[in-house]
């Protein structure tokens, strides 16, 4: 039995996932390094870049209905996410935020909108 609702959900998730990947690529082009660069930050970005390539491969496998292969790679991504959290000592070095919810005050300071 062919499930159109499942295909619709896969298409929706893939669309949003590709959008997130594209936003990450756009953000990567905005990174600027000063005269002195902490090697850890460069290593973390490289680490994440390689994992995002794996995420892209998972999405392609899902589109081709290779679900078992995609699940195997997803496990690897989860393990690498946990490794990233250990490398960063939790959220000490980074915190993911929705840029749509960040606003600036008249003095230029940033604040984040909270709530629903």
Backbone bond lengths (Angstrom), bond angles and torsions (degrees), N, CA, C in turn:
res aa  C-N    CA-C-N  psi(-1)  N-CA   C-N-CA  omega(-1)  CA-C   N-CA-C  phi
1 X - - - 1.461 - - 1.530 108.71 -
2 X 1.287 116.49 127.30 1.456 123.77 -176.86 1.522 108.75 -89.84
3 X 1.304 116.84 125.65 1.455 121.67 -175.15 1.530 110.45 -104.33
4 X 1.335 116.17 105.18 1.466 120.33 -179.73 1.522 111.85 -70.52
5 X 1.328 117.41 -30.37 1.469 120.53 178.90 1.526 110.13 -63.82
6 X 1.332 116.61 -38.22 1.458 120.53 178.28 1.528 110.42 -65.76
7 X 1.328 117.03 -43.29 1.465 120.63 177.45 1.524 111.45 -60.67
8 X 1.320 115.72 -39.34 1.462 120.76 179.51 1.533 110.54 -64.54
9 X 1.327 116.01 -42.95 1.470 120.74 179.87 1.519 110.77 -66.82
10 X 1.323 117.70 -40.91 1.464 121.55 177.68 1.526 109.72 -61.72
11 X 1.314 117.40 -43.67 1.468 121.06 179.23 1.529 110.88 -63.10
12 X 1.331 116.40 -40.90 1.471 120.48 179.93 1.527 111.13 -64.53
13 X 1.324 116.40 -47.42 1.465 120.71 -179.14 1.529 110.36 -64.96
14 X 1.326 117.10 -42.74 1.467 120.38 178.61 1.521 111.67 -61.70
15 X 1.321 116.87 -39.83 1.466 120.81 179.14 1.526 110.36 -61.39
16 X 1.338 116.64 -47.84 1.470 120.30 -179.67 1.529 111.25 -67.25
17 X 1.320 116.93 -37.98 1.466 120.40 179.62 1.525 111.12 -65.76
18 X 1.324 116.78 -43.33 1.468 119.93 177.17 1.529 110.92 -63.96
19 X 1.329 116.28 -36.17 1.461 120.24 176.82 1.535 110.56 -62.14
20 X 1.344 116.85 -43.59 1.463 120.52 177.60 1.529 111.25 -62.98
21 X 1.322 117.03 -42.30 1.463 120.50 178.71 1.528 110.73 -62.25
22 X 1.331 116.54 -42.88 1.467 120.19 179.04 1.525 111.47 -63.79
23 X 1.339 117.46 -39.39 1.465 120.94 177.44 1.521 110.36 -64.02
24 X 1.331 117.02 -38.09 1.464 120.08 178.25 1.525 110.43 -64.41
25 X 1.325 116.82 -42.44 1.466 120.45 179.27 1.527 109.77 -62.83
26 X 1.335 117.43 -41.21 1.467 120.73 177.10 1.525 110.61 -62.51
27 X 1.321 117.14 -42.19 1.464 121.08 179.79 1.522 110.69 -64.45
28 X 1.315 117.08 -39.32 1.464 121.76 -178.21 1.530 111.26 -58.98
29 X 1.322 117.15 -32.77 1.457 121.01 -179.28 1.531 111.94 -73.33
30 X 1.335 117.67 -15.66 1.462 121.57 -178.93 1.526 112.80 -91.19
31 X 1.333 117.56 -6.45 1.459 120.80 -178.16 1.519 109.58 -70.36
32 X 1.321 115.17 128.78 1.464 120.77 177.62 1.519 107.91 -125.63
33 X 1.304 115.84 137.92 1.464 121.00 178.57 1.518 109.47 -106.20
34 X 1.297 115.60 145.74 1.458 120.82 176.64 1.517 110.49 -86.54
35 X 1.313 115.89 -167.17 1.462 120.25 179.35 1.519 111.03 -66.00
36 X 1.319 116.15 -34.07 1.459 120.90 178.09 1.523 107.57 -113.85
37 X 1.324 115.39 129.64 1.465 119.46 -178.07 1.519 109.17 -126.24
38 X 1.319 116.29 134.47 1.454 121.56 175.83 1.528 108.21 -77.38
39 X 1.309 116.58 121.57 1.462 121.77 -176.85 1.524 111.84 -58.43
40 X 1.322 116.75 -33.53 1.463 120.40 -178.51 1.524 111.16 -57.57
41 X 1.336 117.17 -43.01 1.463 119.41 -177.98 1.531 111.31 -64.44
42 X 1.315 117.29 -43.03 1.461 120.53 177.08 1.511 111.93 -62.71
43 X 1.344 116.56 -40.78 1.461 120.88 178.24 1.526 111.38 -64.16
44 X 1.332 116.54 -39.64 1.468 119.95 179.05 1.522 111.16 -64.81
45 X 1.324 116.77 -41.56 1.470 119.86 179.01 1.524 110.28 -64.80
46 X 1.331 117.45 -42.52 1.468 120.05 176.70 1.522 111.17 -61.87
47 X 1.322 116.50 -42.05 1.464 121.52 178.87 1.527 110.14 -58.08
48 X 1.325 116.42 -47.79 1.466 120.83 -179.23 1.532 110.66 -66.84
49 X 1.328 117.77 -39.57 1.469 120.53 179.47 1.522 111.51 -56.78
50 X 1.328 116.75 -45.26 1.464 119.71 180.00 1.525 111.09 -64.90
51 X 1.332 117.55 -36.54 1.466 119.94 179.56 1.522 111.21 -69.86
52 X 1.325 116.76 -33.74 1.464 118.65 179.22 1.527 111.41 -69.18
53 X 1.322 116.48 -29.86 1.467 118.90 173.22 1.524 109.53 -63.47
54 X 1.329 116.75 -37.87 1.462 121.04 177.73 1.522 110.43 -66.20
55 X 1.328 117.00 -40.15 1.470 120.82 177.52 1.524 109.89 -60.96
56 X 1.319 117.15 -43.65 1.464 121.10 178.95 1.526 110.14 -60.59
57 X 1.329 117.04 -41.41 1.461 120.90 177.86 1.525 110.62 -63.68
58 X 1.339 117.72 -40.21 1.468 121.02 177.20 1.525 111.01 -59.38
59 X 1.319 116.10 -43.55 1.468 119.70 -179.77 1.527 111.04 -62.97
60 X 1.324 116.29 -40.52 1.469 119.67 177.88 1.524 111.13 -64.41
61 X 1.327 116.52 -40.55 1.466 120.02 178.38 1.532 111.41 -64.07
62 X 1.330 116.19 -40.10 1.468 119.83 178.27 1.519 110.27 -64.10
63 X 1.331 117.46 -42.87 1.468 120.99 178.07 1.525 111.13 -60.05
64 X 1.337 117.19 -32.97 1.473 121.36 -179.55 1.528 111.49 -91.18
65 X 1.345 116.03 10.47 1.464 123.74 177.64 1.526 112.49 60.45
66 X 1.314 117.40 35.00 1.468 124.08 174.30 1.533 107.25 -100.14
67 X 1.316 115.65 66.27 1.460 121.90 -169.68 1.537 111.79 -66.00
68 X 1.329 117.87 -42.90 1.466 120.37 -178.64 1.535 110.61 -61.30
69 X 1.311 117.11 -42.09 1.467 120.53 178.15 1.525 110.70 -64.89
70 X 1.338 116.40 -41.46 1.473 120.26 178.93 1.520 111.06 -63.65
71 X 1.338 117.18 -39.50 1.461 119.97 179.05 1.527 111.50 -64.58
72 X 1.327 116.69 -37.00 1.465 120.25 176.61 1.513 111.62 -61.48
73 X 1.330 116.94 -43.29 1.465 120.62 177.99 1.527 111.49 -70.10
74 X 1.334 116.96 -34.69 1.470 120.02 178.63 1.526 110.74 -62.92
75 X 1.318 116.24 -36.69 1.472 118.84 176.96 1.527 109.62 -62.42
76 X 1.311 116.00 -42.17 1.463 120.37 178.23 1.528 110.86 -61.80
77 X 1.317 116.99 -40.54 1.470 120.69 179.01 1.528 110.63 -63.90
78 X 1.336 117.19 -42.77 1.459 120.87 178.58 1.529 110.51 -62.29
79 X 1.336 116.84 -44.27 1.468 119.93 178.36 1.529 110.86 -62.28
80 X 1.315 117.01 -39.53 1.463 120.29 179.32 1.523 111.59 -70.76
81 X 1.326 117.74 -31.95 1.464 120.59 175.29 1.529 109.58 -63.43
82 X 1.337 116.14 -43.99 1.462 119.15 178.45 1.532 110.71 -63.83
83 X 1.313 117.13 -37.94 1.460 121.03 176.38 1.534 110.65 -63.92
84 X 1.332 117.00 -41.38 1.462 121.22 177.23 1.526 110.63 -60.13
85 X 1.337 116.77 -42.09 1.462 119.97 179.34 1.530 110.46 -63.70
86 X 1.332 117.61 -37.05 1.467 120.03 176.34 1.523 110.70 -67.14
87 X 1.331 116.66 -42.07 1.472 120.60 179.84 1.524 111.24 -61.98
88 X 1.325 115.88 -35.40 1.464 121.05 -176.48 1.518 112.75 -93.48
89 X 1.317 116.79 2.22 1.468 121.20 -176.58 1.525 110.63 55.41
90 X 1.297 115.32 54.36 1.463 120.65 -178.71 1.515 110.42 77.33
91 X 1.326 116.03 -131.20 1.467 120.69 -179.39 1.516 112.08 -98.76
92 X 1.319 116.90 17.89 1.457 120.44 -176.80 1.534 112.15 -62.65
93 X 1.352 118.08 -38.95 1.458 121.06 -175.79 1.528 114.12 -98.07
94 X 1.322 117.89 -19.75 1.464 118.82 179.84 1.516 110.19 -153.83
95 X 1.309 115.38 157.67 1.456 122.36 174.09 1.525 107.18 -147.06
96 X 1.326 115.85 126.56 1.456 120.21 178.27 1.520 108.75 -76.75
97 X 1.330 115.61 131.96 1.453 120.62 179.09 1.517 109.03 -136.38
98 X 1.306 115.17 150.47 1.453 121.63 177.16 1.526 107.95 -80.57
99 X 1.350 117.96 113.33 1.468 119.34 -177.16 1.530 112.96 -64.12
100 X 1.328 116.94 -19.43 1.469 119.96 178.38 1.526 111.25 -69.97
101 X 1.343 116.60 -21.00 1.462 120.46 -176.11 1.525 112.64 -98.12
102 X 1.325 117.31 1.23 1.463 120.90 -178.73 1.533 108.82 -95.63
103 X 1.294 115.87 128.71 1.467 121.82 179.89 1.519 109.14 -124.63
104 X 1.313 116.76 163.47 1.472 121.93 176.67 1.523 108.87 -115.00
105 X 1.332 114.80 144.22 1.452 120.05 174.94 1.524 108.36 -83.70
106 X 1.312 116.70 176.63 1.467 120.98 179.38 1.532 111.15 -62.30
107 X 1.338 117.04 -27.89 1.465 120.30 -179.94 1.530 112.43 -86.09
108 X 1.337 117.27 -1.88 1.460 120.66 177.44 1.511 114.97 94.68
109 X 1.327 117.70 -3.50 1.472 119.91 178.39 1.518 109.68 -74.69
110 X 1.327 115.62 146.49 1.467 120.02 -179.84 1.527 110.53 -92.09
111 X 1.315 115.84 147.01 1.457 121.57 170.29 1.521 107.09 -143.38
112 X 1.335 115.38 159.95 1.448 120.50 -177.05 1.511 109.90 -114.22
113 X 1.326 116.06 136.20 1.460 121.24 177.46 1.529 108.57 -73.77
114 X 1.317 117.95 137.51 1.452 121.55 178.53 1.518 108.63 -118.89
115 X 1.294 115.56 162.37 1.452 120.86 179.04 1.517 109.99 105.51
116 X 1.327 115.19 -171.35 1.460 121.24 -176.16 1.500 112.55 -76.62
